[in-house]
Amino acid sequence: MRPTVAVASPDRFVPMELGLTTFAETIPSSGERLAVSEGERLRQVVEEAVLAEEVGLDIYAVGEHHRPDFAASAPSVVLATIAGRTSRIRLAPAVTVLSSDDPVRVFQQFATLDQLSSGRAELLVGRGSFIESFPLFGYSLNDYEELFVEKLDLLLQIRDNERVTWSGKFRPPLEDQGVYPRPFQDPLPVWIGVGGTPRSAVRAGIKGLPMAIAIIGGSPDRFRLFTDLHRRGLAEGGFSPDDVPLAVHAHGHIAPTAEQAAEEFYPSYAAAMSRIGRERGWGPMTRDQFDAMRAPEGSLLVGNPEQVAEKISRWGEMLDLSRFMLHVSVGTMEHSHVMRSIELLGTEVASLVNG
């Protein structure tokens, strides 16, 4: 069955899955004081996930960062808390920084989450958008590519085999070693998170792994290259694109009117992107840039439910998506605004996208 957008035929209807991602941001809107304490922000994240399930969304994903302006450095702990408050919604990291982690422990944590949640866990692994975890856990950025390739290989071997014999460059070998617990699902779903590296799309395809693309700037249609490369990789690896889902994660916010959505979203978004931009040599985010990005052809999904639904549907058709994940609080928005955005995504946007 080919994953696609709200495909209707005499014998099937395949809706697009909709969900949310968060990094549990505590980024100040101005100055250096955190907008909210880490504990309060994490409790808000749990409330957001509970509401996401209540309004019918399909997945909630928590990012991993090791910085003072993000509260979630241990997504599996946050997701386990959410698992205890929910019964249906799927749970994932966004992403687990596999390059600087131990694949054995990553697998054990998410197999445990999968058992606790009766089969609702997924793994979304990647190399991360920040570099703090590399020195923190004793890895060199000179090994950036090699680390991910080797650790992904080990993770997949553990997923597919209860007992593992393996050797590599960056961790001690395993000799017929059992890894427990085994997950509730067989196999535990493993996705590859892709930002701007075409080689990652090819790798995901060759290994038959679903891919989640992060669209955080530029024209969304440029990511057709990544979906084409993924499909080519699938064919090369002997897999059918019909059987391997594709997702997008993007920034956005929903409010009853487009003007309200923009006014609520811009201050915290501009603060976050300008703060990160200072570290990376970008200029500050301006209102003109923001307005261009929320235009119909831009990368931000900021508007009323009809506008956001139209954009999601267009991206879904263009990229052949089976899942879309909205990242609402890019900076640290007012929690009530985030909760209303989640409610609108589940109660209005979902029905517009899926009919």
N, C-alpha and C positions, 0 to 999 in steps of 0.2 A: 504494500500500500504506500503510495507516494505521499510524503508529508507536504501539505500545501495550505492555502488559505481558504477556509470556508468553501471547500469544493462540494458542489451538489451534483448528484447523479442519481439515476433511478434506484441505486442500491447502496449509496453511501453519502455521508456528509462528514468531512474531516475539519473540525474547527481549529483555528490557531490557538495554541496555548498562550495565556497571558500571565505575567507575573511581575515581580519587583526585585530590584537589587538595592542593597544599602552598604555603605562603608562605615556606618555609625559615626558620621562626621560630627566633630565638635569645633569646627573651624570658626574663628571669630569673624563677625561681620565687619568689625573695625578694631584696631588696636591688637593686643596680644592676648587678652584674657579669653579663655575658652567660653564659647557661647553657652555651654551647658556642661555639667559634670559628666565624667565618663559613666558613672553608675546610672544617672538619670537618663542619659542618652541610650544606654543599653536596655533599660526598662522600656523606653519608648519604642525601640526596635521590636521587642517582644509584642507590645501592643499593636504595632503596625502589622506584624505577621498574623496575629489573631484576627484582626479586622480583614486582612487580605483573604483569609479562609472564609470568613463569614460572608463576604460579598462575592464569593465564587471564583477567586483567582486560583491559578494552578500551581504556582511555584513562588517561593520566597528564598532569596539568596543573599548571603552575608559575606562581604569581602574581608580579606586579610591584609592588614597594614601594621607597620611597626613604627609609627610616628605619633607625636603628641597631639595631633589634630584629628586622629581617628581612634575610636574607642575599641574596635574589634580586632585584636591581634590573635584571638583564638576562636575562629568561627564555629568550630565543632561544639564548643561549650555553649555558645549563644544558640545554636541550632538545636542542641539537646534540650535547652530550656523551652524553646518554641515547640518542640515535639511533644513536651508534656502538657502544653496548652491547646494543642490542635489534634485533629484526627484524620485529615484528608490531604492538606496541601503538601506538595513536595518540597524538600529542603536541600539546599546546596550551598557550597562556598562560592564566592565570586571575586577572585579565584583563590584556590590554594596555591601559594607560591612554592611549587614542587621543587624548584631548583635549589632552594635553601632549606628544604625539609627532608626528613627521612621517609622514603616511600613505605617502609614497614609500619611506622607509626601513623602515617596518613591513612593507610588502608585500615588499620585497627580502629582508629577514631571513627571513620565513616562507616565501617562495618558495624561498630557498636551503635552508632546513630541509626543505622538501617534496622537493626534489631529492635531498638527502643521504639522506633516509629512504625514498626510493622511493614517495612519495605518502602519508605518514602524518601530515602536518602539518595543523593546523586553526588558525584565528584566532578567539579569543574576545575581543571588544573591549568596552570600557565606559569609564565616567568615573572609576572607582576609588572606594574607600571612604575614602581619605585624600587630603589636599590638598598634600602636600609637593612633588609633581612640578610643580605650577603655578609657584610662584616659582622653583624650581630651573631650569626651562627657559624662564623669562621670560614666563609667561602670567598674566593677571589672572583671579581668580575671578569678577569681574563678567561675564566672557564664558563662564562655565561651560557654559551650554546651547548657545550659538552655536558654540563651539569643536567640540563633539562632532558637532553636526549637519553642519557644513561638512566636517570631516575624514572623517566616515563617507561622505559623498557622494564625496569624492575617492578614498578607499580603494576603494569599489565601482567607480568608473570605471576605476581602474587594474586591478582584478581582471578586469573584463570587456573591457578594450581594451588591446592591446599598445602602441598609441600614443595619447596623451592630450592633448587641448586643454581647458584648465580655468582658471578664475580664481575667486578668493575673497577674503576679507577678511584672513585670518591667515597666508598664505604667498604667495610670489611665484607668478605664473601659469605654466602650462605651455602651450607652443605646439607641438602635434604632436610631443610628446616621448615617446620610447620608454622603457619601464621594464623592466629586466632584472635577474636572470633571470626567465623565466616559470616558473610552478610545474609540478611533475610532474602534478598533478591539474588538470583543466579543468572547472569553475572550482575555485580554492582555497576550501575551506569557510570561511565567515565566520559566526560566531554573535554575537549581542548578549547581553551580561551585564546582568541587571536585578536591582536591589536592592529599592527601595521606590517607584519612580516609574512610575505607570501609563502615562504618556505614552511611556516607553521601550518598553513592551510593544506599544503601538499602532504605534510607529515600526517596530519589528522586523517586525511583521506586514505592514504596508503595503509594505515592501521585500522581502517574501518570505524573510526571514532567520529561521533557527532561534533560539530564545531559551533562555538558561540563567538560572534564577531562583536567587538566593542566599537560602536560608531560614536565618537565624541567630537568630531569636527570634520570640516570639508564636505564635499558632496557625497551623499549616500550611494549614488550610482557607481562611484569608483570601486565599491566593494563587490561589484559583479566579478571583478578579477579574482577575488578570493573565493567566491562560490564556484566559479569555473575551475579554478585550480583544485578545490576540494573534490569536485566531481571527477576531474581527471585522475586525482590520486585514488579515489574510490575504485575507478575502473582498473587502474594499474594494480591495486591490491586485491582485485577479484571480488569487490563488493558492489552492490547495486545502490545508486543514489536513492532509489525508491524506499530503501529500508533504513536510511541513516538521516536523522533529523538535523536541522540547521536552525540556529537561534541568533537573535540580535539583542544586544544590550545598548540602550541609549538614554541620554539625559532628557528630562522633561517634567512637566507639571500640568495638571488639569484643574480648572476652576470653572464656575458657571459661565463666565465670559472670557474672551481672549484678553481683554485689557486687564482684568483682575488677575488672570494667570501670570501675565507678564510682570505686573507690579509686585506680586507676591514672590515670584521666582528670582527676579533679576538681582536684588541686593545680595543675597547669600551666594548666588551663582557667580556674580562678578567678584565678590570677595574671595571665593575659593579659587577661581581660575586665575585671578591676579596674583594670589599668594603662591600658587604653584608655578605660575609664569615667571615670577622673580627668581625662582630656583633654576629654571630651565632656559632663561634668556628670552622669554616672550615679553611682549609689551602688555600693559594692563588691559583687561577686558573693558570695552567701551559699550555704551548703550547702542550705538550704531551697529557695532559688530553683533551684539546680542539680537537686535531686531532683524538683521540679515539672516542669522542662524535659525530664527524661529519662523522665517518665511517658508512658503510651501516647499521650496527646493532645498531648504537648509537642514542641518543635522539635529536641531532641537525640536522636541515635541511639546511645545508650550502653547496652550490654547484651550478652547472650550471642548467638550466631548466630541462634537462632530468633527472639528479640525484635527484633533489627535487621532481619532478613529480613521479618518481619511488618509492620514500620513502612514499609520501603521499598515493599513490595507495596501497602500501603494508600494511600500517597502516589501511587504509580504509577497506581492505578485512579482516585483522586480527581482527579488533575491530568492524566491521560492522557500519562504520561511515556514517553519512549523511552530516556532515559539518566538514571542517578543517579551522582553523584560525591560520595564521602565525604571530608571533611576531618578527618584524624585528629589531627594534632599542632597543636591550636589555640594552645597555649602551646608549651613545649619539653619533650615527654615523653621518657622513657627510650627510646632508639632500639630496643632489643629489644622493648619493648611495641608500638611502632609497627609493627615488622616482623611480629610475631605477628598484629596486627590486620589487616594487609594479607593475610597468609596465610589467615586465617579468612574474610575477605571473598571471596577467590577460590575457596577450596576448600569452604566450607560455605554461606555466605550466598547465593552466586550460584546454586547448585543449588536452594536453597529458594525463591528468588525466581522462577526460570525453569523449575523443574520438571524 
